[in-house]
Amino acid sequence: MCGRFSLRLALNEIEELFGYDLDVEQWEEEEVEFVPRYNIAPRSQAPVIRHRDPGSSMGSGNPIIIQTMKWGLVPHWSKFEDKSLNTINARAENLIEGGGMWDSIKGKKRCAVPCQGYYEWLTKGKDKIPHFTKRKDNKLLLMAGLYDSVVLEGKALWTFAIVTTDSNKEFSWLHDRQPVFLTNHDAVMRWLDTSSQTWTPELTKIVQPYSDASALLECYPVPKEVGKVGTESPSFIEPIAARRDGINAMFSKQEHGSMPVSPTNTTPGKSQKRKTSTGPSPSKVTDDNAKAKSPEATEHREKRMRTSDGASKHSPSKSKAKASPSKQKSKAHSKPEGTLDSFFGKS
């Protein structure tokens, strides 16, 4: 079946119908204009493609138009809109075999319903996981449909249904039904041609399970929030794995986090600049080494070592604690080391 689909494009993009080579004369709006949405549900307004005069032959005198209609077909003989009537889909088998409410519609009022893709729910035990199916080349999908109109309370009500058929073997794992797709110009024109006003064997061929290898489909899981009517998000048509919070994003972050940062691609921070500016230059290091090897420097070091050895014999154990401010101040005014006063702590 088809119970939800997406068409979140600008009106001019929809009207262009890229890839189908259809000459749309105009977009006819009734009282309600179409609002592009990611989550189109039954009883919502959506555009359909049809011939202006369904009984006339194809040609310049019977142009193709787009018209906004309500999803959920209300037959022309209805006295009121029965919302309990489930007519969002029309089974292809019922159209082929004949009988039922579709008999007076299938030969005269056929349309195509554009969408970016449709949603289907995969049942796993008690869980239902929504999936989005679209064309791999990202072109619009055109679903075969039926439409009708009825006057209720003095106003014309235009409604439509989407034709479904058995799923092909590639999609049978998801659901046993899927929409009938019109994948090229010829298929669309044959489906919209209602000049004979009857159902033909040619139409029976069109509503068979999908088999067009030139227009491949792809399907992937999407967020469960799409199941709530009225919610809208671009994430509804994106694979969960490709989202920013998805599986691919998680592994991508891990890969980037483990990669070493190249020094050539790293802009030095302030701390790096400060460290570089305070370091000694090569010439200064060379001068300091030369001074350290001079006779005067050697004699001065030996004198300080003798003085330190003498002080260690008379002083108590050294304290590792930092001197208090008062002691630091006192030390600042003390006499140079090596004098008698330094042994007795006089200041």
Helices and strands as residue ranges (DSSP letters): E 5-7, H 11-16, E 24-28, E 37-40, E 45-51, E 64-71, E 89-91, H 92-97, E 110-115, E 117-124, E 127-135, E 141-152, E 155-166, E 177-179, H 185-192, H 201-206, E 217-221, G 224-227, G 234-237, G 240-242, H 247-258, G 263-265, H 270-278, H 282-292, H 295-314, H 325-332, H 340-344
